[in-house]
Each structure stands twice: as C-alpha cells, then as structure tokens.
Amino acid sequence: MSSLRCKILQLAVLLVLAALQIGADHLESDECGCGRRG
C-alpha cells in the first residue's frame, strides 16, 4: 500500500507543478489581462 500511496503522491506533485507552469505561462502571455501588462 505504501508504494501505491507514493505513486499517487508523485502524480499529485507532478500535476501541481504542471498547473503552476501553465499558470505562469498564462500570466506572462499577452492573452491574460491579470498579468503585469494588464
């Protein structure tokens, strides 16, 4: 069970990192009005 929990935790971390990366790209893009250029 511990190995399964570890895999789930790794997936969760990867998902969070991916979401943060996508969010950063969105904030820095011209399409976003909530960025620094907004």
N, CA, C and O of each residue as an XYZ file, in Angstrom:
152
protein
N       0.829     -1.209      0.000
C       0.000      0.000      0.000
C       0.866      1.262      0.000
O       0.506      2.270     -0.608
N       2.005      1.197      0.685
C       2.844      2.395      0.766
C       3.367      2.787     -0.614
O       3.495      3.973     -0.920
N       3.672      1.777     -1.456
C       4.178      2.091     -2.795
C       3.096      2.770     -3.622
O       3.383      3.699     -4.376
N       1.852      2.312     -3.486
C       0.743      2.924     -4.218
C       0.544      4.366     -3.753
O       0.323      5.266     -4.563
N       0.623      4.569     -2.454
C       0.470      5.929     -1.915
C       1.589      6.822     -2.433
O       1.368      7.992     -2.742
N       2.780      6.267     -2.525
C       3.924      7.044     -3.012
C       3.702      7.445     -4.468
O       3.981      8.582     -4.847
N       3.206      6.525     -5.279
C       2.942      6.837     -6.689
C       1.884      7.929     -6.803
O       2.006      8.834     -7.628
N       0.844      7.841     -5.971
C      -0.213      8.854     -6.007
C       0.348     10.214     -5.607
O       0.002     11.236     -6.199
N       1.216     10.219     -4.597
C       1.816     11.481     -4.163
C       2.677     12.064     -5.279
O       2.650     13.272     -5.514
N       3.439     11.219     -5.965
C       4.288     11.706     -7.064
C       3.423     12.295     -8.177
O       3.754     13.339     -8.739
N       2.308     11.619     -8.496
C       1.409     12.130     -9.529
C       0.825     13.470     -9.108
O       0.715     14.386     -9.923
N       0.451     13.587     -7.841
C      -0.127     14.839     -7.352
C       0.889     15.973     -7.472
O       0.547     17.083     -7.880
N       2.138     15.683     -7.113
C       3.185     16.706     -7.201
C       3.398     17.128     -8.653
O       3.537     18.314     -8.950
N       3.423     16.141     -9.559
C       3.607     16.462    -10.975
C       2.455     17.320    -11.493
O       2.667     18.264    -12.255
N       1.234     16.983    -11.072
C       0.072     17.762    -11.511
C       0.155     19.190    -10.998
O      -0.155     20.132    -11.727
N       0.570     19.357     -9.750
C       0.685     20.704     -9.181
C       1.750     21.506     -9.916
O       1.543     22.675    -10.244
N       2.889     20.872    -10.171
C       3.963     21.568    -10.880
C       3.521     21.957    -12.287
O       3.819     23.056    -12.753
N       2.807     21.051    -12.965
C       2.322     21.345    -14.311
C       1.335     22.504    -14.271
O       1.372     23.386    -15.129
N       0.457     22.504    -13.279
C      -0.529     23.580    -13.163
C       0.167     24.912    -12.901
O      -0.222     25.938    -13.459
N       1.185     24.899    -12.062
C       1.921     26.136    -11.784
C       2.627     26.634    -13.036
O       2.645     27.836    -13.303
N       3.210     25.717    -13.808
C       3.910     26.103    -15.035
C       2.929     26.710    -16.041
O       3.216     27.734    -16.662
N       1.764     26.064    -16.195
C       0.743     26.573    -17.115
C       0.250     27.945    -16.644
O       0.051     28.854    -17.451
N       0.058     28.079    -15.339
C      -0.404     29.361    -14.792
C       0.615     30.464    -15.036
O       0.246     31.588    -15.376
N       1.896     30.147    -14.864
C       2.949     31.141    -15.077
C       2.987     31.547    -16.548
O       3.120     32.728    -16.868
N       2.870     30.564    -17.439
C       2.877     30.878    -18.867
C       1.674     31.747    -19.219
O       1.787     32.662    -20.035
N       0.528     31.469    -18.611
C      -0.676     32.247    -18.899
C      -0.519     33.679    -18.399
O      -0.904     34.623    -19.089
N       0.041     33.845    -17.211
C       0.204     35.184    -16.652
C       1.166     36.011    -17.499
O       1.003     37.225    -17.622
N       2.159     35.359    -18.079
C       3.157     36.100    -18.853
C       2.752     36.267    -20.312
O       3.444     36.942    -21.073
N       1.625     35.650    -20.711
C       1.207     35.749    -22.104
C       0.418     37.039    -22.326
O      -0.044     37.666    -21.373
N       0.270     37.424    -23.580
C      -0.451     38.656    -23.905
C      -1.954     38.473    -23.779
O      -2.695     39.452    -23.691
N      -2.413     37.213    -23.771
C      -3.851     36.971    -23.726
C      -4.433     37.221    -22.336
O      -5.641     37.409    -22.192
N      -3.576     37.221    -21.313
C      -4.068     37.349    -19.947
C      -4.121     38.815    -19.541
O      -3.154     39.553    -19.726
N      -5.258     39.234    -18.987
C      -5.398     40.627    -18.563
C      -4.989     40.818    -17.108
O      -4.944     41.949    -16.622
N      -4.688     39.714    -16.400
C      -4.347     39.820    -14.979
C      -2.841     39.799    -14.777
O      -2.370     39.721    -13.643
N      -2.085     39.867    -15.858
C      -0.629     39.825    -15.757
C      -0.042     41.188    -15.470
O      -0.759     42.121    -15.111
N       1.277     41.302    -15.630
C       1.942     42.565    -15.330
C       1.544     43.637    -16.341
O       1.515     44.825    -16.017
N       1.236     43.211    -17.574
C       0.895     44.187    -18.611
C      -0.547     44.677    -18.481
O      -0.931     45.672    -19.096
N      -1.340     43.968    -17.675
C      -2.763     44.278    -17.572
C      -3.012     45.664    -17.027
O      -4.164     46.072    -16.882
